Amino acid sequence: MTVLVTDRGFGPDDWTTAITPLAEAGTEANALDLPNDTNAATLAGRLDGLEMIRVDFPSAADGRGFSIARQLRLMGFTGRLRARGHVIADQYAMARRSGFDEVEISDALATRQPESDWLFRADWQAHDYQARLRG
């Protein structure tokens, strides 16, 4: 099972439509699963029909997913953007700043890093580096 993390805390996954791996996706897919080595530019012209994109994080030490999210938002993607995998609570603010709406974690990770750890970082807009410099 998995847990969804949003700015409101933990919740169940409410996405009910199939999420198609990028390698298997045709033009009819409305939700895509992207590996962490995806070049976001390859999705140019395909973003309009997509409702959700989920980006894989195979390791907390691999930040390429943050770059993918940022590129997708700069390309105009306005749908639901989800990080999945080994994103830790300390990375939640970065995930939100780079464009993710939510993070999907395993039950095991949710046990090791409880909801309070994630909520502590949910005020991601107020505590960024630039705000501290301006402050």
NUVO-709361 format. One record per atom (N, C-alpha, C): residue in one letter; x, y, z; atom name. Coordinates in nm, 3 decimals, padded with zeros to 5 digits, always signed. Each point is the difference from the previous one (the first is absolute). Layout:
<rs>
@residu=A&c1=X&c2=Y&c3=Z&atome=CA
...
</rs>
This chain:
<rs>
@residu=M&c1=+00.084&c2=-00.119&c3=+00.000&atome=N
@residu=M&c1=-00.084&c2=+00.119&c3=+00.000&atome=CA
@residu=M&c1=+00.088&c2=+00.125&c3=+00.000&atome=C
@residu=T&c1=-00.064&c2=+00.110&c3=-00.033&atome=N
@residu=T&c1=+00.072&c2=+00.127&c3=-00.002&atome=CA
@residu=T&c1=-00.080&c2=+00.107&c3=+00.074&atome=C
@residu=V&c1=+00.069&c2=+00.105&c3=+00.034&atome=N
@residu=V&c1=-00.057&c2=+00.115&c3=+00.069&atome=CA
@residu=V&c1=+00.030&c2=+00.122&c3=-00.085&atome=C
@residu=L&c1=-00.098&c2=+00.086&c3=-00.016&atome=N
@residu=L&c1=+00.022&c2=+00.128&c3=-00.069&atome=CA
@residu=L&c1=+00.028&c2=+00.107&c3=+00.103&atome=C
@residu=V&c1=+00.101&c2=+00.081&c3=-00.028&atome=N
@residu=V&c1=+00.035&c2=+00.112&c3=+00.086&atome=CA
@residu=V&c1=-00.033&c2=+00.129&c3=-00.075&atome=C
@residu=T&c1=-00.077&c2=+00.085&c3=+00.064&atome=N
@residu=T&c1=-00.030&c2=+00.133&c3=-00.053&atome=CA
@residu=T&c1=+00.027&c2=+00.101&c3=+00.111&atome=C
@residu=D&c1=-00.027&c2=+00.125&c3=-00.026&atome=N
@residu=D&c1=+00.020&c2=+00.103&c3=+00.102&atome=CA
@residu=D&c1=-00.093&c2=-00.021&c3=+00.120&atome=C
@residu=R&c1=-00.102&c2=-00.081&c3=-00.015&atome=N
@residu=R&c1=-00.093&c2=-00.029&c3=+00.109&atome=CA
@residu=R&c1=+00.040&c2=-00.125&c3=+00.079&atome=C
@residu=G&c1=+00.105&c2=-00.070&c3=-00.045&atome=N
@residu=G&c1=+00.045&c2=-00.120&c3=+00.071&atome=CA
@residu=G&c1=-00.021&c2=-00.126&c3=-00.081&atome=C
@residu=F&c1=-00.017&c2=-00.111&c3=+00.071&atome=N
@residu=F&c1=-00.016&c2=-00.131&c3=-00.064&atome=CA
@residu=F&c1=-00.144&c2=-00.022&c3=-00.045&atome=C
@residu=G&c1=-00.014&c2=-00.073&c3=-00.108&atome=N
@residu=G&c1=-00.132&c2=-00.035&c3=-00.049&atome=CA
@residu=G&c1=+00.009&c2=-00.119&c3=-00.094&atome=C
@residu=P&c1=-00.115&c2=-00.059&c3=-00.030&atome=N
@residu=P&c1=-00.001&c2=-00.112&c3=-00.094&atome=CA
@residu=P&c1=+00.015&c2=+00.049&c3=-00.143&atome=C
@residu=D&c1=+00.040&c2=-00.089&c3=-00.087&atome=N
@residu=D&c1=+00.012&c2=+00.032&c3=-00.142&atome=CA
@residu=D&c1=-00.140&c2=+00.005&c3=-00.059&atome=C
@residu=D&c1=-00.039&c2=+00.114&c3=-00.052&atome=N
@residu=D&c1=-00.133&c2=+00.015&c3=-00.057&atome=CA
@residu=D&c1=-00.001&c2=-00.005&c3=-00.153&atome=C
@residu=W&c1=+00.114&c2=-00.030&c3=-00.061&atome=N
@residu=W&c1=+00.006&c2=-00.011&c3=-00.146&atome=CA
@residu=W&c1=-00.052&c2=-00.138&c3=-00.039&atome=C
@residu=T&c1=-00.101&c2=-00.006&c3=-00.084&atome=N
@residu=T&c1=-00.064&c2=-00.128&c3=-00.033&atome=CA
@residu=T&c1=+00.026&c2=-00.047&c3=-00.143&atome=C
@residu=T&c1=+00.054&c2=+00.085&c3=-00.083&atome=N
@residu=T&c1=+00.027&c2=-00.034&c3=-00.140&atome=CA
@residu=T&c1=+00.139&c2=-00.064&c3=-00.011&atome=C
@residu=A&c1=+00.016&c2=-00.087&c3=-00.099&atome=N
@residu=A&c1=+00.130&c2=-00.065&c3=-00.022&atome=CA
@residu=A&c1=+00.108&c2=+00.104&c3=-00.031&atome=C
@residu=I&c1=+00.119&c2=-00.026&c3=+00.051&atome=N
@residu=I&c1=+00.117&c2=+00.084&c3=-00.029&atome=CA
@residu=I&c1=+00.090&c2=-00.083&c3=-00.090&atome=C
@residu=T&c1=+00.022&c2=+00.048&c3=-00.122&atome=N
@residu=T&c1=+00.071&c2=-00.076&c3=-00.102&atome=CA
@residu=T&c1=+00.149&c2=+00.034&c3=+00.001&atome=C
@residu=P&c1=+00.086&c2=-00.102&c3=+00.000&atome=N
@residu=P&c1=+00.143&c2=+00.028&c3=-00.012&atome=CA
@residu=P&c1=+00.028&c2=+00.073&c3=-00.132&atome=C
@residu=L&c1=+00.090&c2=+00.096&c3=+00.003&atome=N
@residu=L&c1=+00.031&c2=+00.080&c3=-00.118&atome=CA
@residu=L&c1=+00.034&c2=-00.086&c3=-00.120&atome=C
@residu=A&c1=+00.077&c2=-00.106&c3=+00.020&atome=N
@residu=A&c1=+00.043&c2=-00.087&c3=-00.110&atome=CA
@residu=A&c1=-00.117&c2=-00.071&c3=-00.068&atome=C
@residu=E&c1=-00.113&c2=-00.013&c3=+00.068&atome=N
@residu=E&c1=-00.116&c2=-00.070&c3=-00.055&atome=CA
@residu=E&c1=-00.113&c2=+00.094&c3=-00.039&atome=C
@residu=A&c1=+00.019&c2=+00.128&c3=+00.021&atome=N
@residu=A&c1=-00.109&c2=+00.096&c3=-00.017&atome=CA
@residu=A&c1=-00.024&c2=+00.035&c3=-00.146&atome=C
@residu=G&c1=-00.126&c2=+00.002&c3=-00.033&atome=N
@residu=G&c1=-00.043&c2=+00.052&c3=-00.128&atome=CA
@residu=G&c1=-00.061&c2=+00.138&c3=+00.022&atome=C
@residu=T&c1=-00.067&c2=+00.049&c3=-00.099&atome=N
@residu=T&c1=-00.060&c2=+00.133&c3=+00.012&atome=CA
@residu=T&c1=-00.125&c2=+00.000&c3=+00.086&atome=C
@residu=E&c1=-00.056&c2=-00.119&c3=+00.030&atome=N
@residu=E&c1=-00.122&c2=-00.006&c3=+00.078&atome=CA
@residu=E&c1=+00.023&c2=+00.003&c3=+00.151&atome=C
@residu=A&c1=+00.122&c2=-00.014&c3=+00.045&atome=N
@residu=A&c1=+00.030&c2=+00.000&c3=+00.144&atome=CA
@residu=A&c1=-00.028&c2=+00.137&c3=+00.059&atome=C
@residu=N&c1=-00.065&c2=+00.000&c3=+00.117&atome=N
@residu=N&c1=-00.024&c2=+00.128&c3=+00.067&atome=CA
@residu=N&c1=+00.085&c2=+00.015&c3=+00.127&atome=C
@residu=A&c1=+00.077&c2=-00.105&c3=+00.032&atome=N
@residu=A&c1=+00.091&c2=+00.005&c3=+00.115&atome=CA
@residu=A&c1=+00.125&c2=-00.079&c3=-00.035&atome=C
@residu=L&c1=+00.116&c2=+00.059&c3=+00.026&atome=N
@residu=L&c1=+00.127&c2=-00.064&c3=-00.035&atome=CA
@residu=L&c1=+00.089&c2=-00.023&c3=+00.121&atome=C
@residu=D&c1=+00.073&c2=-00.111&c3=-00.005&atome=N
@residu=D&c1=+00.106&c2=-00.031&c3=+00.095&atome=CA
@residu=D&c1=+00.132&c2=+00.029&c3=-00.070&atome=C
@residu=L&c1=+00.081&c2=+00.089&c3=+00.057&atome=N
@residu=L&c1=+00.128&c2=+00.035&c3=-00.062&atome=CA
@residu=L&c1=+00.115&c2=-00.056&c3=+00.083&atome=C
@residu=P&c1=+00.096&c2=-00.065&c3=-00.066&atome=N
@residu=P&c1=+00.123&c2=-00.036&c3=+00.072&atome=CA
@residu=P&c1=+00.080&c2=+00.125&c3=+00.033&atome=C
@residu=N&c1=+00.092&c2=-00.012&c3=+00.093&atome=N
@residu=N&c1=+00.075&c2=+00.117&c3=+00.045&atome=CA
@residu=N&c1=+00.103&c2=+00.050&c3=-00.101&atome=C
@residu=D&c1=+00.019&c2=-00.074&c3=-00.109&atome=N
@residu=D&c1=+00.095&c2=+00.046&c3=-00.102&atome=CA
@residu=D&c1=-00.069&c2=+00.054&c3=-00.124&atome=C
@residu=T&c1=-00.128&c2=+00.030&c3=+00.011&atome=N
@residu=T&c1=-00.077&c2=+00.053&c3=-00.113&atome=CA
@residu=T&c1=+00.046&c2=+00.142&c3=-00.034&atome=C
@residu=N&c1=+00.012&c2=+00.025&c3=-00.129&atome=N
@residu=N&c1=+00.025&c2=+00.136&c3=-00.048&atome=CA
@residu=N&c1=-00.137&c2=+00.063&c3=-00.020&atome=C
@residu=A&c1=-00.035&c2=+00.096&c3=+00.083&atome=N
@residu=A&c1=-00.133&c2=+00.061&c3=-00.006&atome=CA
@residu=A&c1=-00.032&c2=+00.058&c3=-00.137&atome=C
@residu=A&c1=+00.100&c2=+00.042&c3=-00.073&atome=N
@residu=A&c1=-00.021&c2=+00.058&c3=-00.133&atome=CA
@residu=A&c1=-00.066&c2=-00.099&c3=-00.096&atome=C
@residu=T&c1=+00.017&c2=-00.130&c3=+00.025&atome=N
@residu=T&c1=-00.063&c2=-00.100&c3=-00.087&atome=CA
@residu=T&c1=-00.152&c2=+00.000&c3=+00.014&atome=C
@residu=L&c1=-00.052&c2=+00.066&c3=+00.101&atome=N
@residu=L&c1=-00.145&c2=+00.007&c3=+00.020&atome=CA
@residu=L&c1=-00.063&c2=+00.125&c3=-00.060&atome=C
@residu=A&c1=+00.081&c2=+00.082&c3=-00.065&atome=N
@residu=A&c1=-00.053&c2=+00.120&c3=-00.064&atome=CA
@residu=A&c1=-00.108&c2=-00.040&c3=-00.099&atome=C
@residu=G&c1=-00.111&c2=+00.069&c3=+00.006&atome=N
@residu=G&c1=-00.112&c2=-00.030&c3=-00.089&atome=CA
@residu=G&c1=-00.091&c2=-00.110&c3=+00.051&atome=C
@residu=R&c1=+00.036&c2=-00.065&c3=+00.110&atome=N
@residu=R&c1=-00.083&c2=-00.109&c3=+00.055&atome=CA
@residu=R&c1=-00.063&c2=+00.037&c3=+00.134&atome=C
@residu=L&c1=+00.027&c2=+00.117&c3=+00.051&atome=N
@residu=L&c1=-00.044&c2=+00.034&c3=+00.134&atome=CA
@residu=L&c1=-00.147&c2=+00.038&c3=+00.011&atome=C
@residu=D&c1=-00.060&c2=+00.050&c3=-00.107&atome=N
@residu=D&c1=-00.137&c2=+00.049&c3=+00.006&atome=CA
@residu=D&c1=-00.102&c2=-00.104&c3=+00.045&atome=C
@residu=G&c1=+00.012&c2=-00.123&c3=-00.044&atome=N
@residu=G&c1=-00.097&c2=-00.103&c3=+00.035&atome=CA
@residu=G&c1=+00.028&c2=-00.073&c3=+00.129&atome=C
@residu=L&c1=+00.107&c2=+00.037&c3=+00.067&atome=N
@residu=L&c1=+00.038&c2=-00.071&c3=+00.122&atome=CA
@residu=L&c1=-00.060&c2=+00.065&c3=+00.124&atome=C
@residu=E&c1=-00.059&c2=-00.083&c3=+00.086&atome=N
@residu=E&c1=-00.055&c2=+00.048&c3=+00.125&atome=CA
@residu=E&c1=+00.098&c2=-00.018&c3=+00.115&atome=C
@residu=M&c1=+00.089&c2=-00.101&c3=-00.012&atome=N
@residu=M&c1=+00.094&c2=-00.026&c3=+00.108&atome=CA
@residu=M&c1=+00.129&c2=-00.058&c3=-00.055&atome=C
@residu=I&c1=+00.111&c2=+00.042&c3=+00.061&atome=N
@residu=I&c1=+00.131&c2=-00.058&c3=-00.029&atome=CA
@residu=I&c1=+00.062&c2=-00.037&c3=+00.134&atome=C
@residu=R&c1=+00.049&c2=-00.123&c3=+00.007&atome=N
@residu=R&c1=+00.067&c2=-00.050&c3=+00.120&atome=CA
@residu=R&c1=+00.145&c2=-00.026&c3=-00.034&atome=C
@residu=V&c1=+00.091&c2=+00.059&c3=+00.077&atome=N
@residu=V&c1=+00.144&c2=-00.011&c3=-00.024&atome=CA
@residu=V&c1=+00.062&c2=-00.089&c3=+00.106&atome=C
@residu=D&c1=+00.078&c2=-00.097&c3=-00.044&atome=N
@residu=D&c1=+00.060&c2=-00.096&c3=+00.090&atome=CA
@residu=D&c1=+00.127&c2=+00.054&c3=+00.066&atome=C
@residu=F&c1=+00.014&c2=-00.027&c3=+00.128&atome=N
@residu=F&c1=+00.121&c2=+00.031&c3=+00.077&atome=CA
@residu=F&c1=+00.052&c2=-00.132&c3=+00.057&atome=C
@residu=P&c1=+00.092&c2=-00.066&c3=-00.070&atome=N
@residu=P&c1=+00.050&c2=-00.129&c3=+00.048&atome=CA
@residu=P&c1=+00.091&c2=+00.013&c3=+00.122&atome=C
@residu=S&c1=+00.050&c2=+00.120&c3=+00.027&atome=N
@residu=S&c1=+00.090&c2=+00.023&c3=+00.112&atome=CA
@residu=S&c1=-00.017&c2=+00.144&c3=+00.048&atome=C
@residu=A&c1=+00.009&c2=+00.019&c3=+00.132&atome=N
@residu=A&c1=-00.009&c2=+00.135&c3=+00.055&atome=CA
@residu=A&c1=+00.121&c2=+00.085&c3=-00.041&atome=C
@residu=A&c1=+00.106&c2=-00.066&c3=-00.044&atome=N
@residu=A&c1=+00.121&c2=+00.072&c3=-00.041&atome=CA
@residu=A&c1=-00.003&c2=+00.041&c3=-00.147&atome=C
@residu=D&c1=-00.104&c2=-00.038&c3=-00.073&atome=N
@residu=D&c1=-00.011&c2=+00.030&c3=-00.142&atome=CA
@residu=D&c1=-00.103&c2=+00.111&c3=-00.020&atome=C
@residu=G&c1=+00.046&c2=+00.120&c3=-00.028&atome=N
@residu=G&c1=-00.090&c2=+00.115&c3=-00.012&atome=CA
@residu=G&c1=-00.047&c2=+00.032&c3=-00.139&atome=C
@residu=R&c1=+00.023&c2=-00.089&c3=-00.096&atome=N
@residu=R&c1=-00.042&c2=+00.031&c3=-00.138&atome=CA
@residu=R&c1=-00.149&c2=+00.023&c3=-00.013&atome=C
@residu=G&c1=-00.078&c2=-00.064&c3=+00.084&atome=N
@residu=G&c1=-00.146&c2=+00.019&c3=-00.004&atome=CA
@residu=G&c1=-00.041&c2=+00.143&c3=+00.027&atome=C
@residu=F&c1=+00.075&c2=+00.070&c3=+00.085&atome=N
@residu=F&c1=-00.030&c2=+00.141&c3=+00.026&atome=CA
@residu=F&c1=+00.019&c2=+00.083&c3=-00.126&atome=C
@residu=S&c1=+00.105&c2=-00.030&c3=-00.076&atome=N
@residu=S&c1=+00.025&c2=+00.071&c3=-00.126&atome=CA
@residu=S&c1=-00.109&c2=-00.031&c3=-00.101&atome=C
@residu=I&c1=-00.045&c2=-00.124&c3=-00.006&atome=N
@residu=I&c1=-00.107&c2=-00.039&c3=-00.092&atome=CA
@residu=I&c1=-00.126&c2=+00.080&c3=+00.034&atome=C
@residu=A&c1=-00.034&c2=+00.007&c3=+00.128&atome=N
@residu=A&c1=-00.120&c2=+00.072&c3=+00.041&atome=CA
@residu=A&c1=+00.008&c2=+00.147&c3=-00.041&atome=C
@residu=R&c1=+00.112&c2=+00.061&c3=+00.026&atome=N
@residu=R&c1=+00.017&c2=+00.141&c3=-00.034&atome=CA
@residu=R&c1=-00.013&c2=+00.022&c3=-00.151&atome=C
@residu=Q&c1=+00.061&c2=-00.088&c3=-00.078&atome=N
@residu=Q&c1=-00.007&c2=+00.012&c3=-00.146&atome=CA
@residu=Q&c1=-00.144&c2=-00.016&c3=-00.048&atome=C
@residu=L&c1=-00.072&c2=-00.096&c3=+00.056&atome=N
@residu=L&c1=-00.139&c2=-00.021&c3=-00.040&atome=CA
@residu=L&c1=-00.085&c2=+00.123&c3=+00.029&atome=C
@residu=R&c1=+00.019&c2=+00.060&c3=+00.114&atome=N
@residu=R&c1=-00.077&c2=+00.122&c3=+00.034&atome=CA
@residu=R&c1=+00.039&c2=+00.115&c3=-00.093&atome=C
@residu=L&c1=+00.128&c2=+00.014&c3=-00.030&atome=N
@residu=L&c1=+00.042&c2=+00.106&c3=-00.092&atome=CA
@residu=L&c1=-00.054&c2=-00.023&c3=-00.141&atome=C
@residu=M&c1=-00.023&c2=-00.126&c3=-00.036&atome=N
@residu=M&c1=-00.056&c2=-00.034&c3=-00.131&atome=CA
@residu=M&c1=-00.151&c2=+00.020&c3=-00.004&atome=C
@residu=G&c1=-00.060&c2=+00.035&c3=+00.114&atome=N
@residu=G&c1=-00.143&c2=+00.029&c3=+00.004&atome=CA
@residu=G&c1=-00.089&c2=-00.107&c3=+00.055&atome=C
@residu=F&c1=+00.056&c2=-00.107&c3=+00.056&atome=N
@residu=F&c1=-00.084&c2=-00.105&c3=+00.056&atome=CA
@residu=F&c1=-00.071&c2=+00.052&c3=+00.125&atome=C
@residu=T&c1=-00.133&c2=-00.007&c3=-00.001&atome=N
@residu=T&c1=-00.079&c2=+00.051&c3=+00.113&atome=CA
@residu=T&c1=-00.074&c2=-00.110&c3=+00.074&atome=C
@residu=G&c1=+00.017&c2=-00.123&c3=-00.043&atome=N
@residu=G&c1=-00.068&c2=-00.111&c3=+00.065&atome=CA
@residu=G&c1=+00.065&c2=-00.038&c3=+00.133&atome=C
@residu=R&c1=-00.046&c2=-00.111&c3=+00.050&atome=N
@residu=R&c1=+00.050&c2=-00.052&c3=+00.128&atome=CA
@residu=R&c1=+00.139&c2=-00.060&c3=-00.020&atome=C
@residu=L&c1=+00.093&c2=+00.040&c3=+00.084&atome=N
@residu=L&c1=+00.137&c2=-00.047&c3=-00.011&atome=CA
@residu=L&c1=+00.039&c2=-00.065&c3=+00.132&atome=C
@residu=R&c1=+00.038&c2=-00.127&c3=-00.009&atome=N
@residu=R&c1=+00.026&c2=-00.081&c3=+00.120&atome=CA
@residu=R&c1=+00.140&c2=-00.059&c3=-00.003&atome=C
@residu=A&c1=+00.070&c2=+00.012&c3=+00.112&atome=N
@residu=A&c1=+00.128&c2=-00.069&c3=+00.020&atome=CA
@residu=A&c1=-00.031&c2=-00.133&c3=+00.066&atome=C
@residu=R&c1=+00.068&c2=-00.106&c3=-00.044&atome=N
@residu=R&c1=-00.025&c2=-00.132&c3=+00.058&atome=CA
@residu=R&c1=+00.131&c2=-00.068&c3=+00.036&atome=C
@residu=G&c1=+00.004&c2=-00.056&c3=+00.117&atome=N
@residu=G&c1=+00.115&c2=-00.081&c3=+00.037&atome=CA
@residu=G&c1=+00.075&c2=+00.052&c3=+00.120&atome=C
@residu=H&c1=+00.130&c2=+00.008&c3=-00.014&atome=N
@residu=H&c1=+00.088&c2=+00.033&c3=+00.111&atome=CA
@residu=H&c1=+00.023&c2=+00.150&c3=+00.014&atome=C
@residu=V&c1=-00.107&c2=+00.071&c3=+00.025&atome=N
@residu=V&c1=+00.008&c2=+00.140&c3=+00.036&atome=CA
@residu=V&c1=-00.017&c2=+00.002&c3=+00.152&atome=C
@residu=I&c1=+00.088&c2=+00.069&c3=+00.070&atome=N
@residu=I&c1=-00.009&c2=+00.003&c3=+00.145&atome=CA
@residu=I&c1=-00.059&c2=+00.133&c3=+00.046&atome=C
@residu=A&c1=-00.042&c2=+00.004&c3=+00.124&atome=N
@residu=A&c1=-00.067&c2=+00.119&c3=+00.054&atome=CA
@residu=A&c1=+00.086&c2=+00.126&c3=-00.018&atome=C
@residu=D&c1=+00.131&c2=-00.014&c3=+00.018&atome=N
@residu=D&c1=+00.088&c2=+00.116&c3=-00.016&atome=CA
@residu=D&c1=-00.003&c2=+00.057&c3=-00.142&atome=C
@residu=Q&c1=-00.044&c2=-00.078&c3=-00.096&atome=N
@residu=Q&c1=-00.004&c2=+00.044&c3=-00.140&atome=CA
@residu=Q&c1=-00.137&c2=+00.052&c3=-00.041&atome=C
@residu=Y&c1=-00.097&c2=-00.002&c3=+00.090&atome=N
@residu=Y&c1=-00.136&c2=+00.038&c3=-00.037&atome=CA
@residu=Y&c1=-00.008&c2=+00.144&c3=-00.052&atome=C
@residu=A&c1=+00.064&c2=+00.093&c3=+00.069&atome=N
@residu=A&c1=-00.005&c2=+00.140&c3=-00.044&atome=CA
@residu=A&c1=+00.058&c2=+00.014&c3=-00.140&atome=C
@residu=M&c1=+00.110&c2=-00.069&c3=-00.028&atome=N
@residu=M&c1=+00.061&c2=+00.006&c3=-00.134&atome=CA
@residu=M&c1=-00.096&c2=-00.059&c3=-00.104&atome=C
@residu=A&c1=-00.066&c2=-00.108&c3=+00.036&atome=N
@residu=A&c1=-00.096&c2=-00.061&c3=-00.092&atome=CA
@residu=A&c1=-00.111&c2=+00.100&c3=-00.035&atome=C
@residu=R&c1=-00.052&c2=+00.068&c3=+00.099&atome=N
@residu=R&c1=-00.107&c2=+00.097&c3=-00.025&atome=CA
@residu=R&c1=+00.052&c2=+00.119&c3=-00.080&atome=C
@residu=R&c1=+00.118&c2=+00.050&c3=+00.033&atome=N
@residu=R&c1=+00.055&c2=+00.114&c3=-00.073&atome=CA
@residu=R&c1=+00.031&c2=-00.033&c3=-00.144&atome=C
@residu=S&c1=+00.037&c2=-00.124&c3=-00.028&atome=N
@residu=S&c1=+00.033&c2=-00.037&c3=-00.138&atome=CA
@residu=S&c1=-00.124&c2=-00.027&c3=-00.084&atome=C
@residu=G&c1=-00.117&c2=-00.009&c3=+00.063&atome=N
@residu=G&c1=-00.123&c2=-00.013&c3=-00.077&atome=CA
@residu=G&c1=-00.089&c2=-00.117&c3=+00.036&atome=C
@residu=F&c1=+00.045&c2=-00.089&c3=+00.086&atome=N
@residu=F&c1=-00.084&c2=-00.114&c3=+00.038&atome=CA
@residu=F&c1=-00.116&c2=+00.045&c3=+00.086&atome=C
@residu=D&c1=-00.115&c2=-00.063&c3=-00.022&atome=N
@residu=D&c1=-00.119&c2=+00.026&c3=+00.081&atome=CA
@residu=D&c1=-00.006&c2=-00.092&c3=+00.122&atome=C
@residu=E&c1=+00.060&c2=-00.118&c3=-00.014&atome=N
@residu=E&c1=-00.011&c2=-00.102&c3=+00.103&atome=CA
@residu=E&c1=+00.115&c2=-00.099&c3=-00.012&atome=C
@residu=V&c1=+00.019&c2=-00.078&c3=+00.105&atome=N
@residu=V&c1=+00.104&c2=-00.102&c3=+00.004&atome=CA
@residu=V&c1=-00.064&c2=-00.131&c3=+00.041&atome=C
@residu=E&c1=+00.031&c2=-00.105&c3=-00.073&atome=N
@residu=E&c1=-00.051&c2=-00.134&c3=+00.031&atome=CA
@residu=E&c1=+00.114&c2=-00.080&c3=+00.064&atome=C
@residu=I&c1=-00.023&c2=-00.043&c3=+00.125&atome=N
@residu=I&c1=+00.102&c2=-00.076&c3=+00.071&atome=CA
@residu=I&c1=-00.056&c2=-00.134&c3=+00.044&atome=C
@residu=S&c1=+00.091&c2=-00.091&c3=+00.033&atome=N
@residu=S&c1=-00.041&c2=-00.132&c3=+00.048&atome=CA
@residu=S&c1=-00.049&c2=+00.009&c3=+00.144&atome=C
@residu=D&c1=-00.077&c2=-00.100&c3=+00.041&atome=N
@residu=D&c1=-00.043&c2=-00.007&c3=+00.140&atome=CA
@residu=D&c1=+00.120&c2=-00.009&c3=+00.093&atome=C
@residu=A&c1=+00.105&c2=-00.071&c3=-00.045&atome=N
@residu=A&c1=+00.120&c2=-00.015&c3=+00.083&atome=CA
@residu=A&c1=+00.066&c2=+00.136&c3=+00.025&atome=C
@residu=L&c1=+00.010&c2=+00.082&c3=-00.104&atome=N
@residu=L&c1=+00.060&c2=+00.133&c3=+00.017&atome=CA
@residu=L&c1=-00.089&c2=+00.087&c3=+00.088&atome=C
@residu=A&c1=-00.131&c2=-00.012&c3=-00.017&atome=N
@residu=A&c1=-00.093&c2=+00.078&c3=+00.083&atome=CA
@residu=A&c1=+00.013&c2=-00.039&c3=+00.147&atome=C
@residu=T&c1=+00.035&c2=-00.124&c3=+00.027&atome=N
@residu=T&c1=+00.021&c2=-00.044&c3=+00.139&atome=CA
@residu=T&c1=+00.130&c2=+00.060&c3=+00.056&atome=C
@residu=R&c1=+00.106&c2=+00.000&c3=-00.083&atome=N
@residu=R&c1=+00.130&c2=+00.054&c3=+00.045&atome=CA
@residu=R&c1=-00.003&c2=+00.152&c3=+00.011&atome=C
@residu=Q&c1=-00.073&c2=+00.065&c3=-00.088&atome=N
@residu=Q&c1=-00.011&c2=+00.146&c3=+00.001&atome=CA
@residu=Q&c1=-00.148&c2=+00.035&c3=+00.011&atome=C
@residu=P&c1=-00.051&c2=+00.013&c3=+00.120&atome=N
@residu=P&c1=-00.143&c2=+00.021&c3=+00.020&atome=CA
@residu=P&c1=-00.051&c2=+00.133&c3=-00.057&atome=C
@residu=E&c1=-00.130&c2=+00.011&c3=-00.002&atome=N
@residu=E&c1=-00.065&c2=+00.117&c3=-00.058&atome=CA
@residu=E&c1=+00.053&c2=+00.131&c3=+00.058&atome=C
@residu=S&c1=+00.031&c2=+00.003&c3=+00.127&atome=N
@residu=S&c1=+00.050&c2=+00.123&c3=+00.063&atome=CA
@residu=S&c1=+00.130&c2=+00.048&c3=-00.065&atome=C
@residu=D&c1=+00.085&c2=-00.093&c3=-00.043&atome=N
@residu=D&c1=+00.125&c2=+00.037&c3=-00.068&atome=CA
@residu=D&c1=-00.029&c2=+00.072&c3=-00.131&atome=C
@residu=W&c1=-00.101&c2=-00.047&c3=-00.072&atome=N
@residu=W&c1=-00.036&c2=+00.059&c3=-00.129&atome=CA
@residu=W&c1=-00.072&c2=+00.133&c3=+00.020&atome=C
@residu=L&c1=-00.090&c2=+00.005&c3=+00.097&atome=N
@residu=L&c1=-00.074&c2=+00.124&c3=+00.025&atome=CA
@residu=L&c1=+00.093&c2=+00.112&c3=+00.045&atome=C
@residu=F&c1=+00.108&c2=-00.034&c3=+00.068&atome=N
@residu=F&c1=+00.098&c2=+00.099&c3=+00.043&atome=CA
@residu=F&c1=+00.056&c2=+00.075&c3=-00.120&atome=C
@residu=R&c1=+00.004&c2=-00.065&c3=-00.117&atome=N
@residu=R&c1=+00.054&c2=+00.060&c3=-00.122&atome=CA
@residu=R&c1=-00.109&c2=+00.046&c3=-00.097&atome=C
@residu=A&c1=-00.126&c2=-00.007&c3=+00.043&atome=N
@residu=A&c1=-00.111&c2=+00.034&c3=-00.089&atome=CA
@residu=A&c1=-00.012&c2=+00.150&c3=-00.027&atome=C
@residu=D&c1=+00.059&c2=+00.083&c3=+00.085&atome=N
@residu=D&c1=-00.002&c2=+00.144&c3=-00.022&atome=CA
@residu=D&c1=+00.119&c2=+00.037&c3=-00.088&atome=C
@residu=W&c1=+00.009&c2=-00.065&c3=-00.114&atome=N
@residu=W&c1=+00.116&c2=+00.008&c3=-00.088&atome=CA
@residu=W&c1=+00.018&c2=+00.136&c3=-00.066&atome=C
@residu=Q&c1=-00.103&c2=+00.079&c3=-00.012&atome=N
@residu=Q&c1=+00.012&c2=+00.129&c3=-00.066&atome=CA
@residu=Q&c1=+00.062&c2=+00.107&c3=+00.090&atome=C
@residu=A&c1=-00.015&c2=-00.014&c3=+00.130&atome=N
@residu=A&c1=+00.045&c2=+00.104&c3=+00.092&atome=CA
@residu=A&c1=+00.147&c2=-00.013&c3=+00.038&atome=C
@residu=H&c1=+00.060&c2=-00.116&c3=-00.020&atome=N
@residu=H&c1=+00.133&c2=-00.022&c3=+00.055&atome=CA
@residu=H&c1=+00.103&c2=-00.033&c3=-00.108&atome=C
@residu=D&c1=-00.010&c2=+00.062&c3=-00.113&atome=N
@residu=D&c1=+00.099&c2=-00.025&c3=-00.104&atome=CA
@residu=D&c1=+00.120&c2=+00.093&c3=+00.017&atome=C
@residu=Y&c1=+00.104&c2=-00.032&c3=-00.067&atome=N
@residu=Y&c1=+00.127&c2=+00.073&c3=+00.010&atome=CA
@residu=Y&c1=-00.019&c2=+00.149&c3=-00.033&atome=C
@residu=Q&c1=-00.071&c2=+00.029&c3=-00.108&atome=N
@residu=Q&c1=-00.016&c2=+00.139&c3=-00.042&atome=CA
@residu=Q&c1=-00.081&c2=+00.080&c3=+00.102&atome=C
@residu=A&c1=-00.101&c2=-00.063&c3=+00.060&atome=N
@residu=A&c1=-00.078&c2=+00.071&c3=+00.101&atome=CA
@residu=A&c1=+00.086&c2=+00.035&c3=+00.121&atome=C
@residu=R&c1=+00.091&c2=-00.089&c3=+00.037&atome=N
@residu=R&c1=+00.088&c2=+00.028&c3=+00.113&atome=CA
@residu=R&c1=+00.095&c2=+00.114&c3=-00.035&atome=C
@residu=L&c1=+00.046&c2=+00.008&c3=-00.124&atome=N
@residu=L&c1=+00.089&c2=+00.110&c3=-00.039&atome=CA
@residu=L&c1=-00.073&c2=+00.134&c3=+00.000&atome=C
@residu=R&c1=-00.126&c2=-00.001&c3=-00.044&atome=N
@residu=R&c1=-00.078&c2=+00.123&c3=-00.005&atome=CA
@residu=R&c1=-00.040&c2=+00.047&c3=+00.139&atome=C
@residu=G&c1=-00.019&c2=-00.098&c3=+00.093&atome=N
@residu=G&c1=-00.055&c2=+00.018&c3=+00.131&atome=CA
@residu=G&c1=+00.054&c2=+00.097&c3=+00.090&atome=C
</rs>
